[in-house]
């Protein structure tokens, strides 16, 4: 039913033209003609964006680097299913949270609304209901990987799951989603994600009877600007981060990792209520400059069971000192914390000044880093090994940094420095490794 707006011969001729000639032809097109050209997706997509040809699959797992075209492939697949003439279908759109579903899968440049415009079948978007409706009667509803219970009750023909490695409760959400895929003769799900070595992804990929896996690299997308690909390869090529984010590899532990992925998973449990914490500390790793890349802000709480829990990652990036100080004050208020512990090596007394300016009543303790990050982290990693520290939920960015910290002082994780991990280390050191502790008295 989908009209081919350009023939393969026309696309072949266009692809063979010099860049300058291609741009001249594109500029000469009317807006409608540009949309028609863009809608020739089935002809100009690369092989990894095409649905599997096998008949028996239930899950299409697309593990690929940034810029591979995962979102466009997902939006095209869903659009075609929603507009098939046989019958209306019910679709689940699941992301890390409703906001990411909206911004990426629905309203993004390669999302469902944009793809619908290309074909003249833009669905009606009802944000208040979290629902898309197509003219033929098909509907898609948004769900969150942090709220598995929202997937209890509804039924679907198809599902599109994005960045499943970032979901807060992936196993529960995926299980509940599978139970909703019970409409039609062949319910199916597409999973688009940058790979991370979480147990759920390994389990999905291992089920080769029902799962077809597509792997790809950023460079596989010939439609990306060469300057972008060259810049990414020059910056991240050969690094663990580049292998994961650009080459789409599923990487296991770095050599000598202080926090192995197995340890991280073993140390995870569902969050406890705020009243179960007898003391809460906010750890801060300030950026090195006024416009530093990131300010690590991590909240930890001491449970009544004597265990230290990581309960929040509020790290911010690209902010002025006043901006990140406000974020620290907000985290302090959100968790009703008892103390803020901040490293003073970068900025000295200025760190305390900007924090006091954000909240005059903020109880700040400045700490000096006399040892390297890895040396400071080792006794905190030992707390996790002994079961005395745990993660109250999932914190993907923080966990990636922890997995990159190695014994002996190395760091093989994302970013130039483990800002989130360092903030967590400061907070748990204050909470669990200080001889003097101040406990919170709570009226029950």
C-alpha positions, 0 to 999 in steps of 0.5 A: 500500500505504501507508494514508492515516491522515487524509483530505485533507479532515480535514487541510484542516480541521485546517490551517485551525484557529487554532494554539491549537485545533491544539495542543489537539487534538494534546494530546488525542491518544494517542501512537499517534494522534499517530504516525498523524497524523505518518505522513500525510506524503504528504498534509501534505508540501510540494511540494518533498518529493515525488519527481519525477513524471518517469519517466526520472530517475536522480538526484533532487538536492534543493538547499535551505536548512536546515530545508527538510525534506530529511532527512524527505523522504529518510527517507520515500522510502527507507522506502517503497522498502524496504517495497514488496511487489514485492521486497527492495531493496539501498540505500546510505546515504552521508554525510560520514562514518559518524557523520553517517549514523548521527546524521542519516539513521538515528537523527535525529528525521527519520531512518529509525528515526523514520519507520519507527516512524510506519508500524509498520515500524521496521527492525532497526538493526545498528550494529556492521555499519552495516546496517539490515534491514526485515522484508521483506528489504530492507537498507541499508548505510552508507558514507562520502564520505571512503572511496570504496573502501568503495563498490567491490564492493557493488551497490544498487537505490537510494542516499540521499546526504546533504550531498554538498558536505561529503564529503572525496572527493566525485568519487571517492565519487560515481563509485564509487557510480554503478557500484554502482547496477546492480540492478533496472530503474531504479536511482536516487539522492537527493542532499539537500544545502545547496548549495555551488559544488563542481564535482561538484554543478554536474556532477550538476545539469547532466545534465538528461537524468538529473537532476531538481533540486528547489530550496527555501528554509527558509521553504518549510517551513510546519511550522517555528516562525515564531519560528525562521524570523523569527530566522534571517531577522533574523540572516542575511537578505540576507547571503551566508550567509543566501542559501546556508543559508536560501535554498538558493542556489548562490553563486559567489565574493564580489567580490574574494575572496582565495581563489576557489573555482577557486583552492581546487579547483586547490590540492587534492590527496590527503593526504601521509603524516606522514613526508613533512612536515619541519615541522608547525605548529598555528595558533590564533586564540583566541576573544575571550571566555571563552565565545567562539563558536569557537577556530580550530585549523588544522594545516599541514605543510611537505612535502619538496617545499617545499610547505606543506599544510593537513592538519587543521582542529580548530576548536572552538566554545563551549568554556571557555579550558581546553576550547579549550586542550586541543583545541590540545594534542590537535591538537599531539599528533595531528600530532606538531607542532613549534610552536603559533602563537597570536594574543595580541591577544585575551587577551594572556599569558592565551593562553599560560598556558592553553595551558601549563596544557593541556600544560606542554611545548607550544612556544608562540609568541605573535604580535601582529596589527598588520595586519588579517586581509585584509592578513595573508592576502594573502601567504598567498593568493599562496602558493596562487596560486603553487602553494606551498601546497595543501590535503591533502584537503577542509575545507568550513568552512575553505574557506567562510571563505577564500572569504569573505575579500576584498581590502581587508579585507572578510569575506563568509563564514559566522560573524562572523569567519573564525576557521579562516581566520585560524588557517591564515594564522598557521600558514602565515605561520610555516611559509612566510614566516618567514626563519628555519626550523627543520627536522625531522630524520627517521630513515628 
